[in-house]
Amino acid sequence: MEERFYREQEIARLPDFLPAATYNLAHTLLARAGQCLFVPIRSMQYMAVLDAEEFIFVDSQKRAWVELAWQHFRPQTRSSLDERVPFEVVHYLPQAAETMKRLPGEFQLALQLLAGRQKPDTPASVLDLQARLRPDPDGQTH
């Protein structure tokens, strides 16, 4: 399935920081998913689409139009994995500034919900292979 997204002219480009927990979890989930990850942010009726280059955010009312994007992540500037990551917020629609007031927190919650759904319901167990081995007619166990 192919999805297409469109952008208006860039309205603003602002520096910002993403908490380490959000950045790390987003990239862990993206690595598990492959090239692209869709993250529903139900509390805001938005969809985040993550790839290796950027995170884009679309409103469910304007599904194909990117409202804002998070780009140019620079994790290499941090000295430890628990430090926040600098990036740029790009606004494409006028309401993007208002959306950014809630988006970081709601995005983190959506990532946590998605990660929780990927965990198995039961703990891992070790199979006893010896119990499954049966001797053949020659008396050898296979």
Z-matrix of the N, CA and C atoms (Angstrom, degrees):
N
C 1 1.440
C 2 1.530 1 109.06
N 3 1.299 2 115.68 1 136.02
C 4 1.451 3 121.42 2 -179.37
C 5 1.522 4 109.57 3 -114.05
N 6 1.303 5 116.10 4 133.94
C 7 1.466 6 122.25 5 176.45
C 8 1.521 7 107.92 6 -115.14
N 9 1.308 8 116.46 7 140.34
C 10 1.464 9 121.69 8 177.10
C 11 1.522 10 109.01 9 -119.98
N 12 1.327 11 113.97 10 137.95
C 13 1.451 12 120.48 11 178.29
C 14 1.515 13 108.76 12 -126.64
N 15 1.326 14 115.43 13 147.95
C 16 1.458 15 121.44 14 -176.73
C 17 1.517 16 109.38 15 -122.49
N 18 1.343 17 115.12 16 155.35
C 19 1.456 18 120.92 17 -178.94
C 20 1.518 19 110.38 18 -131.17
N 21 1.313 20 114.61 19 142.33
C 22 1.457 21 120.64 20 169.05
C 23 1.533 22 107.31 21 -80.08
N 24 1.319 23 115.79 22 -177.82
C 25 1.463 24 119.94 23 173.89
C 26 1.527 25 109.13 24 -64.11
N 27 1.287 26 116.50 25 146.01
C 28 1.462 27 122.05 26 177.74
C 29 1.523 28 109.47 27 -64.21
N 30 1.334 29 115.78 28 129.73
C 31 1.467 30 121.49 29 179.30
C 32 1.525 31 110.54 30 -93.78
N 33 1.329 32 115.72 31 -42.26
C 34 1.464 33 120.37 32 -177.49
C 35 1.519 34 109.40 33 -152.14
N 36 1.333 35 114.91 34 153.62
C 37 1.463 36 122.26 35 174.75
C 38 1.528 37 105.86 36 -135.90
N 39 1.333 38 115.49 37 116.46
C 40 1.458 39 120.65 38 -173.54
C 41 1.529 40 110.98 39 -125.61
N 42 1.335 41 117.32 40 142.57
C 43 1.466 42 119.63 41 174.89
C 44 1.528 43 110.10 42 -74.76
N 45 1.323 44 115.76 43 148.68
C 46 1.465 45 120.55 44 178.40
C 47 1.521 46 107.85 45 -156.71
N 48 1.319 47 115.78 46 177.04
C 49 1.462 48 122.46 47 177.56
C 50 1.515 49 108.97 48 -130.64
N 51 1.324 50 116.11 49 140.42
C 52 1.457 51 122.11 50 176.41
C 53 1.520 52 107.87 51 -107.39
N 54 1.333 53 118.17 52 130.68
C 55 1.467 54 119.28 53 177.42
C 56 1.529 55 110.97 54 -55.90
N 57 1.299 56 116.08 55 145.48
C 58 1.467 57 121.43 56 -177.84
C 59 1.525 58 111.39 57 -57.14
N 60 1.326 59 117.45 58 -40.92
C 61 1.465 60 120.35 59 -178.43
C 62 1.523 61 110.96 60 -60.41
N 63 1.314 62 117.19 61 -40.68
C 64 1.458 63 121.25 62 179.48
C 65 1.521 64 110.86 63 -68.50
N 66 1.316 65 116.56 64 -49.33
C 67 1.466 66 120.93 65 -179.89
C 68 1.533 67 111.16 66 -59.63
N 69 1.314 68 116.61 67 -48.16
C 70 1.466 69 120.76 68 -177.39
C 71 1.524 70 111.97 69 -63.57
N 72 1.322 71 116.95 70 -44.66
C 73 1.465 72 120.50 71 -179.92
C 74 1.530 73 110.75 72 -65.96
N 75 1.325 74 117.26 73 -42.25
C 76 1.465 75 120.58 74 178.65
C 77 1.520 76 110.91 75 -58.66
N 78 1.312 77 117.01 76 -44.44
C 79 1.468 78 119.62 77 -178.44
C 80 1.526 79 112.79 78 -74.87
N 81 1.307 80 117.76 79 -28.10
C 82 1.467 81 120.29 80 173.93
C 83 1.526 82 110.08 81 -66.55
N 84 1.325 83 116.75 82 -46.34
C 85 1.465 84 120.62 83 179.20
C 86 1.526 85 111.42 84 -66.78
N 87 1.323 86 116.86 85 -37.85
C 88 1.462 87 120.51 86 177.93
C 89 1.526 88 110.62 87 -64.49
N 90 1.320 89 117.46 88 -40.24
C 91 1.465 90 120.62 89 178.54
C 92 1.524 91 111.22 90 -63.19
N 93 1.326 92 117.12 91 -38.53
C 94 1.467 93 120.76 92 177.45
C 95 1.527 94 111.63 93 -67.93
N 96 1.336 95 116.60 94 -35.42
C 97 1.461 96 121.32 95 -175.31
C 98 1.524 97 112.58 96 -78.74
N 99 1.295 98 117.10 97 -30.42
C 100 1.462 99 120.38 98 -176.81
C 101 1.512 100 111.24 99 114.48
N 102 1.323 101 117.04 100 -127.33
C 103 1.464 102 121.16 101 -173.97
C 104 1.520 103 114.08 102 -81.77
N 105 1.317 104 116.97 103 -24.11
C 106 1.461 105 120.30 104 -173.25
C 107 1.531 106 109.74 105 -147.75
N 108 1.324 107 116.05 106 146.21
C 109 1.461 108 120.89 107 178.86
C 110 1.526 109 108.92 108 -134.95
N 111 1.320 110 116.26 109 129.69
C 112 1.457 111 122.67 110 175.53
C 113 1.526 112 108.13 111 -100.34
N 114 1.326 113 116.17 112 125.90
C 115 1.461 114 121.43 113 -178.96
C 116 1.527 115 108.70 114 -122.08
N 117 1.331 116 117.86 115 107.32
C 118 1.471 117 118.96 116 176.72
C 119 1.527 118 110.55 117 -73.56
N 120 1.309 119 115.72 118 130.74
C 121 1.463 120 121.77 119 175.59
C 122 1.524 121 105.17 120 -109.58
N 123 1.313 122 114.99 121 81.23
C 124 1.460 123 121.83 122 -170.52
C 125 1.522 124 113.35 123 -62.22
N 126 1.313 125 117.16 124 -35.27
C 127 1.467 126 120.32 125 -177.52
C 128 1.529 127 112.43 126 -62.88
N 129 1.337 128 116.66 127 -22.39
C 130 1.461 129 121.13 128 179.36
C 131 1.530 130 112.59 129 -113.16
N 132 1.345 131 116.75 130 -4.28
C 133 1.458 132 121.79 131 -174.98
C 134 1.525 133 111.14 132 59.53
N 135 1.349 134 114.72 133 45.73
C 136 1.458 135 122.67 134 177.97
C 137 1.517 136 109.29 135 -122.93
N 138 1.317 137 114.80 136 162.80
C 139 1.458 138 121.90 137 173.16
C 140 1.523 139 107.32 138 -126.70
N 141 1.325 140 115.54 139 130.61
C 142 1.457 141 121.16 140 172.53
C 143 1.522 142 107.06 141 -100.23
N 144 1.309 143 116.14 142 137.82
C 145 1.458 144 122.06 143 176.66
C 146 1.521 145 106.10 144 -122.86
N 147 1.340 146 115.19 145 116.45
C 148 1.450 147 121.04 146 -175.28
C 149 1.518 148 110.46 147 -107.28
N 150 1.320 149 115.85 148 138.60
C 151 1.456 150 121.15 149 167.18
C 152 1.525 151 106.95 150 -140.45
N 153 1.306 152 117.33 151 -175.83
C 154 1.460 153 120.79 152 -174.21
C 155 1.529 154 112.62 153 -65.81
N 156 1.319 155 117.82 154 -23.76
C 157 1.461 156 121.81 155 -175.36
C 158 1.525 157 114.51 156 -94.24
N 159 1.333 158 116.94 157 -37.08
C 160 1.455 159 119.45 158 -173.87
C 161 1.521 160 111.32 159 -158.64
N 162 1.324 161 115.11 160 166.31
C 163 1.452 162 123.15 161 171.29
C 164 1.530 163 105.27 162 -115.77
N 165 1.322 164 117.24 163 125.12
C 166 1.461 165 119.93 164 176.50
C 167 1.520 166 109.07 165 -111.29
N 168 1.321 167 115.49 166 154.78
C 169 1.455 168 121.16 167 -177.43
C 170 1.526 169 108.68 168 -130.32
N 171 1.335 170 114.94 169 129.40
C 172 1.456 171 120.97 170 -179.87
C 173 1.523 172 109.37 171 -126.46
N 174 1.310 173 115.43 172 141.96
C 175 1.456 174 123.40 173 177.50
C 176 1.525 175 107.81 174 -81.59
N 177 1.316 176 117.77 175 140.90
C 178 1.466 177 120.55 176 -179.12
C 179 1.530 178 112.03 177 -63.84
N 180 1.324 179 117.54 178 -21.65
C 181 1.460 180 120.85 179 178.80
C 182 1.534 181 112.13 180 -77.95
N 183 1.330 182 116.25 181 -26.13
C 184 1.476 183 121.67 182 179.42
C 185 1.523 184 107.28 183 -126.90
N 186 1.295 185 116.87 184 65.32
C 187 1.459 186 124.69 185 -167.04
C 188 1.519 187 116.42 186 -51.62
N 189 1.297 188 118.97 187 -36.90
C 190 1.458 189 120.60 188 -174.01
C 191 1.525 190 112.93 189 -94.94
N 192 1.325 191 118.00 190 -4.24
C 193 1.453 192 120.93 191 -174.95
C 194 1.522 193 111.21 192 -103.77
N 195 1.306 194 115.57 193 123.31
C 196 1.462 195 121.84 194 179.32
C 197 1.520 196 108.09 195 -74.67
N 198 1.331 197 115.39 196 123.43
C 199 1.459 198 119.87 197 178.28
C 200 1.517 199 110.45 198 -85.04
N 201 1.322 200 115.13 199 -43.79
C 202 1.459 201 119.80 200 177.22
C 203 1.518 202 110.01 201 -153.06
N 204 1.315 203 114.83 202 161.84
C 205 1.464 204 121.07 203 -179.87
C 206 1.523 205 109.12 204 -137.72
N 207 1.313 206 114.42 205 148.30
C 208 1.463 207 120.81 206 172.13
C 209 1.519 208 105.73 207 -108.04
N 210 1.331 209 116.35 208 121.75
C 211 1.455 210 121.37 209 -173.55
C 212 1.530 211 111.75 210 -133.66
N 213 1.323 212 113.77 211 170.60
C 214 1.465 213 122.90 212 173.95
C 215 1.531 214 112.65 213 52.63
N 216 1.312 215 115.42 214 51.12
C 217 1.466 216 120.41 215 175.06
C 218 1.528 217 108.35 216 -64.13
N 219 1.318 218 116.58 217 139.15
C 220 1.460 219 121.09 218 -179.90
C 221 1.528 220 110.85 219 -127.35
N 222 1.341 221 116.82 220 68.85
C 223 1.468 222 119.01 221 -179.23
C 224 1.525 223 112.42 222 -66.97
N 225 1.326 224 117.29 223 -21.43
C 226 1.467 225 120.67 224 -178.59
C 227 1.530 226 112.27 225 -67.59
N 228 1.334 227 118.62 226 -14.92
C 229 1.464 228 120.86 227 179.76
C 230 1.527 229 112.43 228 -78.96
N 231 1.309 230 116.72 229 -15.94
C 232 1.463 231 119.05 230 -178.42
C 233 1.527 232 109.98 231 -86.00
N 234 1.313 233 114.97 232 151.57
C 235 1.463 234 119.85 233 -178.52
C 236 1.525 235 112.51 234 -97.53
N 237 1.336 236 117.67 235 -8.82
C 238 1.460 237 120.75 236 175.02
C 239 1.524 238 108.99 237 -148.87
N 240 1.319 239 116.02 238 159.98
C 241 1.456 240 121.11 239 -176.52
C 242 1.523 241 114.06 240 -68.86
N 243 1.324 242 117.53 241 -14.20
C 244 1.457 243 119.03 242 -179.72
C 245 1.534 244 113.20 243 -98.20
N 246 1.337 245 117.24 244 9.77
C 247 1.463 246 121.12 245 175.69
C 248 1.518 247 110.31 246 -89.94
N 249 1.303 248 116.59 247 148.73
C 250 1.458 249 121.26 248 178.37
C 251 1.533 250 111.23 249 -64.74
N 252 1.331 251 115.20 250 157.83
C 253 1.461 252 121.71 251 -174.09
C 254 1.532 253 109.54 252 -112.84
N 255 1.339 254 117.14 253 124.61
C 256 1.467 255 118.64 254 176.76
C 257 1.534 256 111.22 255 -72.96
N 258 1.325 257 115.50 256 146.80
C 259 1.456 258 121.83 257 177.39
C 260 1.527 259 108.39 258 -159.05
N 261 1.337 260 117.02 259 179.76
C 262 1.454 261 121.73 260 178.21
C 263 1.521 262 109.60 261 -118.53
N 264 1.322 263 115.69 262 137.76
C 265 1.458 264 122.61 263 175.05
C 266 1.522 265 106.94 264 -100.34
N 267 1.337 266 115.89 265 123.85
C 268 1.456 267 120.91 266 179.64
C 269 1.526 268 108.33 267 -109.90
N 270 1.325 269 116.21 268 123.70
C 271 1.465 270 122.22 269 179.38
C 272 1.523 271 108.68 270 -96.92
N 273 1.337 272 115.78 271 129.82
C 274 1.461 273 121.21 272 176.47
C 275 1.518 274 113.00 273 -112.23
N 276 1.309 275 116.82 274 -22.41
C 277 1.465 276 121.42 275 179.59
C 278 1.527 277 109.09 276 -125.67
N 279 1.339 278 118.19 277 151.01
C 280 1.470 279 121.20 278 -174.70
C 281 1.530 280 115.11 279 -56.86
N 282 1.337 281 118.19 280 -31.66
C 283 1.466 282 120.23 281 -177.04
C 284 1.538 283 113.16 282 -79.92
N 285 1.325 284 118.59 283 -0.08
C 286 1.464 285 121.75 284 -176.93
C 287 1.529 286 112.78 285 -59.97
N 288 1.326 287 117.41 286 -38.44
C 289 1.469 288 120.18 287 179.44
C 290 1.520 289 111.06 288 -61.51
N 291 1.324 290 116.79 289 -40.74
C 292 1.466 291 121.30 290 178.44
C 293 1.530 292 110.32 291 -68.78
N 294 1.316 293 117.00 292 -40.50
C 295 1.472 294 121.82 293 179.27
C 296 1.520 295 111.23 294 -61.44
N 297 1.331 296 116.63 295 -38.52
C 298 1.469 297 120.70 296 -177.97
C 299 1.521 298 113.22 297 -64.03
N 300 1.310 299 118.03 298 -17.66
C 301 1.472 300 120.27 299 179.10
C 302 1.528 301 111.06 300 -65.49
N 303 1.334 302 117.35 301 -35.41
C 304 1.469 303 121.76 302 -177.97
C 305 1.525 304 113.40 303 -104.99
N 306 1.313 305 116.67 304 -24.31
C 307 1.457 306 121.10 305 -168.33
C 308 1.529 307 115.60 306 -58.10
N 309 1.325 308 121.49 307 -47.74
C 310 1.466 309 119.11 308 -177.45
C 311 1.532 310 113.68 309 -56.70
N 312 1.314 311 117.26 310 -45.05
C 313 1.462 312 120.40 311 -179.93
C 314 1.514 313 112.94 312 -68.21
N 315 1.321 314 116.57 313 -43.50
C 316 1.459 315 120.50 314 -179.85
C 317 1.532 316 111.37 315 -69.10
N 318 1.317 317 117.01 316 -34.32
C 319 1.465 318 121.09 317 176.72
C 320 1.528 319 110.30 318 -63.91
N 321 1.319 320 117.30 319 -43.41
C 322 1.470 321 121.56 320 177.68
C 323 1.526 322 110.56 321 -59.37
N 324 1.323 323 117.23 322 -44.88
C 325 1.468 324 120.85 323 179.21
C 326 1.533 325 111.16 324 -63.40
N 327 1.325 326 117.00 325 -39.70
C 328 1.467 327 121.01 326 179.06
C 329 1.531 328 110.69 327 -65.58
N 330 1.321 329 117.16 328 -39.19
C 331 1.473 330 120.72 329 177.01
C 332 1.525 331 110.78 330 -63.65
N 333 1.330 332 116.77 331 -43.13
C 334 1.462 333 120.79 332 179.15
C 335 1.522 334 111.21 333 -62.83
N 336 1.318 335 117.35 334 -41.22
C 337 1.458 336 121.86 335 177.74
C 338 1.525 337 110.50 336 -62.68
N 339 1.321 338 117.11 337 -44.80
C 340 1.456 339 121.92 338 178.59
C 341 1.528 340 110.96 339 -63.06
N 342 1.313 341 117.42 340 -43.21
C 343 1.466 342 121.35 341 178.88
C 344 1.522 343 110.86 342 -63.79
N 345 1.330 344 117.32 343 -39.56
C 346 1.460 345 121.24 344 179.17
C 347 1.511 346 112.82 345 -64.20
N 348 1.308 347 116.67 346 -31.53
C 349 1.465 348 120.73 347 179.24
C 350 1.521 349 112.24 348 -75.16
N 351 1.299 350 117.08 349 -18.26
C 352 1.459 351 120.44 350 -178.49
C 353 1.526 352 112.73 351 -87.65
N 354 1.316 353 116.63 352 -8.72
C 355 1.460 354 119.83 353 -179.96
C 356 1.525 355 109.69 354 -82.27
N 357 1.332 356 117.66 355 141.18
C 358 1.464 357 119.36 356 177.18
C 359 1.532 358 111.07 357 -68.26
N 360 1.319 359 115.54 358 152.98
C 361 1.463 360 120.76 359 -178.82
C 362 1.520 361 112.94 360 -73.38
N 363 1.318 362 116.78 361 -26.41
C 364 1.460 363 120.90 362 -177.77
C 365 1.518 364 109.80 363 -117.49
N 366 1.314 365 116.93 364 151.23
C 367 1.461 366 119.29 365 178.25
C 368 1.532 367 110.61 366 -69.99
N 369 1.302 368 115.18 367 157.90
C 370 1.461 369 120.32 368 177.92
C 371 1.525 370 109.72 369 -66.68
N 372 1.324 371 115.79 370 152.73
C 373 1.462 372 119.86 371 177.70
C 374 1.526 373 108.82 372 -136.32
N 375 1.322 374 114.84 373 159.04
C 376 1.458 375 121.67 374 -179.85
C 377 1.524 376 108.12 375 -102.87
N 378 1.311 377 115.34 376 129.21
C 379 1.465 378 119.99 377 178.79
C 380 1.520 379 109.99 378 -83.59
N 381 1.306 380 116.03 379 140.37
C 382 1.454 381 121.66 380 176.89
C 383 1.528 382 107.96 381 -89.98
N 384 1.310 383 116.49 382 98.54
C 385 1.461 384 120.57 383 -176.84
C 386 1.523 385 112.74 384 -71.53
N 387 1.297 386 117.79 385 -27.15
C 388 1.467 387 120.44 386 179.77
C 389 1.524 388 111.21 387 -62.32
N 390 1.290 389 117.44 388 -36.70
C 391 1.455 390 120.92 389 -178.09
C 392 1.524 391 111.58 390 -67.59
N 393 1.300 392 117.06 391 -20.86
C 394 1.459 393 120.83 392 -178.36
C 395 1.526 394 112.86 393 -91.33
N 396 1.298 395 117.96 394 -12.14
C 397 1.459 396 120.90 395 -178.99
C 398 1.526 397 110.43 396 -78.58
N 399 1.316 398 116.51 397 138.01
C 400 1.468 399 121.44 398 -179.75
C 401 1.511 400 108.70 399 -125.36
N 402 1.306 401 117.72 400 142.24
C 403 1.468 402 119.80 401 177.86
C 404 1.532 403 110.15 402 -73.30
N 405 1.348 404 115.55 403 144.22
C 406 1.464 405 119.69 404 174.68
C 407 1.530 406 108.74 405 -88.10
N 408 1.318 407 117.70 406 179.18
C 409 1.463 408 120.05 407 -178.16
C 410 1.527 409 114.24 408 -57.97
N 411 1.339 410 118.19 409 -24.97
C 412 1.471 411 120.82 410 179.39
C 413 1.517 412 112.58 411 -81.06
N 414 1.341 413 116.61 412 -3.25
C 415 1.458 414 119.86 413 179.12
C 416 1.514 415 112.85 414 91.08
N 417 1.341 416 118.56 415 1.07
C 418 1.462 417 121.04 416 179.11
C 419 1.529 418 109.61 417 -90.34
N 420 1.312 419 114.42 418 145.32
C 421 1.471 420 120.15 419 179.94
C 422 1.518 421 108.96 420 -91.63
N 423 1.338 422 114.86 421 132.84
C 424 1.467 423 120.19 422 178.62
C 425 1.493 424 109.89 423 -124.30
